[in-house]
Amino acid sequence: MRVTVTLAAITTAAAVVVGLAAADVVRADIFQVSDGRRIEGAVVSESADEVVILSDEHGELTLATSEITKRRKSTPPETGYLRQRSRSPDTADGHFKLAKFCAKRGMKNLAQAEIERTIELDPDHAGARKALGQVQRDGEWISQEEDMLARGYVRFCEQWVAPDKLDRARRKRLIAVDLHVGFPSDESEEALREFADTVEQTSELLWKLTDRQMYVATVTVSDKLKGGNVQIRPKAEITKVWPDGKEHVGWCSKGSDIVTERDVQSYTLAHSVLHLVGYLDDEYATGGNEVCESCIMGGTGSELCSADTHRADGQQNCKARLAARFPVKFPNPDATGDLPETVVTIKDR
């Protein structure tokens, strides 16, 4: 089977139709071929050995009669295209009208071929250039992307955003977390900055876990402060033995403040932030539930569970719960942006 998807082949097919145009008759069939495919198109020519048809999907297509297992009459949109093509002048405007005819009837490939022919005949044809998503800048036709980048815009979440509005757009679309860390004791500036470093590492992990949709936007680390949504306490005061016999340091439940130690790891802090902001539950093997091994909320995993990997009973998977609470999507359709910077403020009192 031979397939040709070129305007030259389409032009040849249309020329064959010229002789039929007076009677306004163009044959069209649906063909079932021996390899199981179903092909519909306008019949351009036919002999005892082969049938030549035109379809938007394949262009000009030649089928051997020996591979055709079934055939019935049809009226695909390509027949109307061939009629129009046989009567249309070989001018830029003529081909652009054909392109609009094809696009309106869902024949995208034929429309594209006609637009390309329009530009061949008239490189500055505004309608054809616009159909390709191009704009004129300094006398040259360029893509919309090139134009927006030249104007300083940034691509974010399938939209172009001005640089001065990027932070606002991020906060509207992403989960931007603000943390206020309180050390009740007097601490050195170095100790406060070390914890800020851990928070920045946590932001990197959250960005990865959420397919680039959650990060720590700001963190303020203060000493001589008993408040804050992240409260630092001596390890001995916040260590508990759970029914499973394991020691757990610190705590945080849905929407409540995080209580943890100064040497907390970024993995544990990310787990706690997902409690605090994401309102996610633990997914440990407790109360007869099966542990969600792949999920960070199960305490051992390196991802957020999805419908395919979720194991804990009685609740939605973590990605679905985040998507229900925030304007995020999994998978992220715009997972291309860089991790936003975490703005760090140190208050050494």
C-alpha positions in Angstrom: 0.0 0.0 0.0 1.4 3.4 -1.0 0.6 6.6 0.9 1.4 10.1 -0.3 0.5 13.1 1.9 1.5 16.1 -0.4 -0.3 18.9 -1.9 1.0 17.8 -5.3 -0.8 14.5 -4.9 -4.0 16.4 -3.8 -3.7 18.7 -6.8 -3.4 15.7 -9.1 -6.5 14.1 -7.5 -8.4 17.3 -7.9 -7.5 17.5 -11.6 -9.0 14.1 -12.2 -12.2 15.4 -10.7 -12.5 18.3 -13.2 -14.1 16.0 -15.8 -16.7 15.0 -13.3 -17.5 18.4 -11.9 -20.0 19.3 -14.5 -22.2 16.4 -13.4 -21.3 17.3 -9.7 -20.5 13.6 -9.0 -17.6 12.3 -7.0 -17.7 8.7 -5.8 -16.7 7.8 -2.2 -16.5 4.5 -0.4 -15.6 2.9 2.9 -13.0 0.2 2.5 -12.3 -2.7 4.9 -8.8 -4.0 4.2 -7.2 -7.3 5.0 -5.0 -5.9 7.8 -8.1 -5.0 9.7 -8.2 -1.2 9.0 -11.2 0.7 7.9 -10.5 3.5 5.4 -12.9 6.1 4.1 -12.2 8.4 1.3 -13.1 9.9 -2.1 -12.4 7.7 -5.1 -10.0 9.5 -7.4 -9.5 6.7 -9.9 -10.0 2.9 -10.2 -8.8 0.0 -12.3 -9.1 -3.8 -12.1 -5.9 -3.9 -10.0 -6.1 -0.9 -7.7 -8.2 1.9 -6.3 -6.8 5.4 -5.6 -8.6 7.4 -2.9 -8.1 10.7 -1.1 -8.5 11.0 2.6 -7.6 13.8 5.1 -5.7 11.3 7.2 -3.6 9.7 4.5 -3.6 12.1 1.6 -3.6 10.1 -1.7 -3.8 6.4 -0.9 -3.5 3.5 -3.3 -5.2 0.2 -2.4 -4.6 -3.0 -4.2 -8.0 -4.6 -5.0 -6.6 -7.9 -3.6 -6.4 -6.4 -0.1 -9.9 -5.0 -0.1 -12.2 -7.4 1.8 -15.4 -5.2 2.0 -16.6 -2.0 0.3 -19.6 0.2 0.7 -20.7 3.6 -0.5 -20.1 6.7 1.7 -20.1 10.5 1.5 -17.0 11.7 3.3 -16.1 15.4 3.4 -13.2 14.8 1.1 -15.6 14.5 -1.8 -16.8 18.1 -1.2 -13.1 19.2 -1.0 -12.3 17.7 -4.4 -15.3 19.4 -6.0 -14.2 22.8 -4.5 -10.6 22.1 -5.4 -11.4 21.4 -9.0 -13.1 24.8 -9.4 -10.7 26.9 -7.3 -8.0 29.1 -8.9 -4.4 28.4 -8.2 -4.0 31.7 -6.2 -3.2 32.5 -2.6 -6.7 33.6 -1.9 -8.1 30.5 -3.7 -6.1 28.1 -1.6 -6.8 30.0 1.6 -10.6 29.7 1.0 -10.0 25.9 0.5 -8.1 25.8 3.8 -11.0 27.4 5.6 -13.4 25.0 3.8 -11.3 22.0 5.1 -10.9 23.4 8.6 -14.6 24.0 9.0 -15.3 20.3 8.1 -12.6 18.8 10.4 -10.0 18.0 7.6 -7.0 19.4 9.4 -4.3 17.8 7.2 -5.8 19.1 4.0 -6.3 22.5 5.6 -2.7 22.6 6.6 -1.6 21.7 3.1 -3.7 24.4 1.6 -2.3 27.0 4.1 1.2 26.0 3.2 0.3 26.4 -0.5 -1.2 29.8 0.2 2.1 31.0 1.8 4.1 29.6 -1.1 2.1 31.8 -3.4 2.0 34.8 -1.1 4.6 34.8 1.8 2.9 37.8 3.4 -0.7 36.4 3.3 -2.0 37.7 6.7 -4.8 35.2 7.0 -2.6 32.2 6.4 0.1 33.4 8.7 -2.5 34.0 11.5 -3.9 30.5 10.9 -0.4 29.2 11.7 -0.3 31.3 14.9 2.3 33.7 13.5 2.6 37.5 14.0 4.6 40.1 12.1 7.4 41.7 14.1 10.0 44.1 12.5 8.9 43.0 9.0 9.3 39.2 9.7 6.8 36.5 10.5 7.5 34.7 13.7 5.6 32.4 16.0 3.5 33.6 18.9 6.0 32.1 21.3 8.9 34.0 19.8 6.9 37.2 19.9 5.9 36.8 23.5 9.5 35.9 24.6 10.8 39.0 22.7 8.3 41.1 24.7 9.6 39.6 28.0 6.6 37.4 28.8 7.0 34.1 30.6 5.1 30.9 29.8 3.3 29.7 33.0 0.5 27.1 33.3 -0.4 27.3 29.6 -0.6 31.1 29.6 1.7 34.0 28.9 2.4 36.1 32.0 4.1 39.5 32.4 7.2 39.2 34.6 5.8 41.6 37.2 2.7 39.5 37.5 4.5 36.1 37.7 4.6 35.8 41.5 0.9 36.6 41.8 0.1 34.0 39.1 2.2 31.4 40.8 0.4 31.9 44.1 -2.9 31.7 42.4 -2.1 28.5 40.5 0.5 26.8 42.7 0.4 25.8 46.4 2.7 28.4 47.9 3.5 27.6 51.5 4.5 30.2 54.1 6.3 28.9 57.2 7.0 30.7 60.5 9.5 28.7 62.5 9.9 29.4 66.2 12.8 28.4 68.5 11.8 29.0 72.1 15.4 29.4 73.2 18.1 31.9 72.4 19.9 30.7 69.2 22.8 31.8 67.1 22.2 33.2 63.7 24.1 30.2 62.2 21.7 27.7 63.9 18.7 29.6 62.5 20.2 29.6 59.0 20.9 25.9 59.2 17.2 25.3 59.8 16.3 27.6 56.9 18.6 25.5 54.7 16.5 22.4 55.7 13.4 24.3 54.7 14.8 25.1 51.3 15.6 21.4 50.8 12.0 20.6 51.9 10.7 23.0 49.2 12.7 21.1 46.6 11.2 17.8 47.8 7.6 19.2 47.8 8.2 20.5 44.3 9.2 17.1 43.1 6.4 15.2 45.0 3.7 17.4 43.6 4.8 17.5 40.0 6.1 21.1 40.3 3.0 22.5 42.0 3.9 23.0 45.7 6.8 24.8 47.2 7.8 26.9 50.3 7.4 30.5 49.2 8.6 32.2 52.4 10.2 31.0 55.7 10.8 33.2 58.7 13.0 31.6 61.4 13.0 33.3 64.8 14.5 32.5 68.2 12.9 33.3 71.5 9.5 32.5 70.0 7.1 29.9 71.3 4.6 30.4 68.5 4.7 29.8 64.7 3.3 27.1 62.5 6.6 25.2 62.9 7.5 24.9 66.6 10.9 23.6 67.6 11.1 21.6 70.8 13.8 19.5 72.5 13.7 16.0 71.1 13.2 14.4 74.5 10.0 16.4 75.1 8.4 15.3 71.9 9.4 11.7 71.5 6.6 9.1 71.8 6.4 5.4 71.4 3.5 4.3 69.2 1.6 1.1 69.5 3.8 -0.4 66.7 6.7 -0.1 69.2 8.5 2.6 67.1 9.6 6.0 68.4 8.1 9.0 66.7 9.5 12.4 67.2 7.2 15.4 66.9 3.7 15.5 65.5 1.4 17.3 63.1 -2.2 16.5 62.0 -4.4 18.0 59.3 -4.3 21.8 59.5 -2.5 21.9 62.8 0.9 23.4 63.7 4.0 21.3 63.2 5.9 20.4 66.4 9.4 19.0 65.6 13.1 19.0 66.6 15.9 21.2 65.4 17.6 18.3 63.5 14.5 17.3 61.6 15.2 15.9 58.1 13.7 17.5 55.0 11.7 14.2 54.3 10.0 14.4 57.7 9.4 18.1 57.4 7.8 17.7 53.9 5.6 14.9 55.4 4.5 17.4 58.1 3.9 20.3 55.6 1.6 18.0 53.7 -0.4 17.5 56.9 -0.3 21.2 57.7 -1.2 22.7 54.3 -2.4 19.8 52.2 -4.7 18.3 55.0 -3.4 14.8 54.1 -3.6 11.9 56.5 -1.0 9.5 57.6 -1.1 6.3 55.6 0.8 4.0 58.1 -0.2 0.4 58.7 -2.4 1.2 61.7 -6.0 0.3 62.7 -5.9 -2.7 60.3 -5.0 -0.5 57.3 -2.5 -1.5 54.7 0.5 0.8 54.6 0.8 2.9 51.5 4.4 1.9 50.8 5.0 4.1 47.8 3.7 7.3 49.4 5.6 9.7 51.6 2.5 9.8 53.9 3.1 6.1 54.6 6.5 7.1 56.0 8.7 5.2 53.6 7.7 6.1 50.1 9.3 8.6 47.7 6.1 9.9 46.0 2.5 10.9 46.5 0.2 8.0 46.0 -2.2 8.0 43.0 -5.3 6.0 42.2 -2.9 3.2 40.9 -0.6 3.1 43.9 -2.9 4.0 46.8 -3.2 1.2 49.4 -4.6 2.7 52.6 -8.3 2.2 53.2 -11.1 4.6 53.9 -9.8 7.7 52.1 -8.9 9.1 48.6 -5.4 8.9 47.3 -3.1 11.8 48.1 -3.0 13.4 44.7 -6.8 13.3 44.4 -7.1 15.0 47.8 -4.7 17.8 46.8 -6.5 18.3 43.5 -9.8 18.5 45.3 -8.5 21.2 47.7 -6.2 23.2 45.4 -6.2 24.3 41.7 -3.6 21.6 40.8 -3.7 18.8 38.3 -2.0 15.4 38.1 -0.2 15.0 35.9 0.7 18.6 35.7 0.0 19.9 32.1 2.7 22.6 32.6 5.4 20.9 34.5 8.2 22.9 32.9 8.8 25.8 35.3 11.8 26.1 37.6 11.4 25.9 41.4 10.6 29.4 42.7 13.0 30.8 45.2 12.2 30.5 48.9 12.4 33.9 50.5 14.3 33.5 53.8 14.0 35.9 56.8 16.2 35.4 59.9 15.2 37.0 63.2 18.0 36.6 65.7 16.7 38.4 68.7 
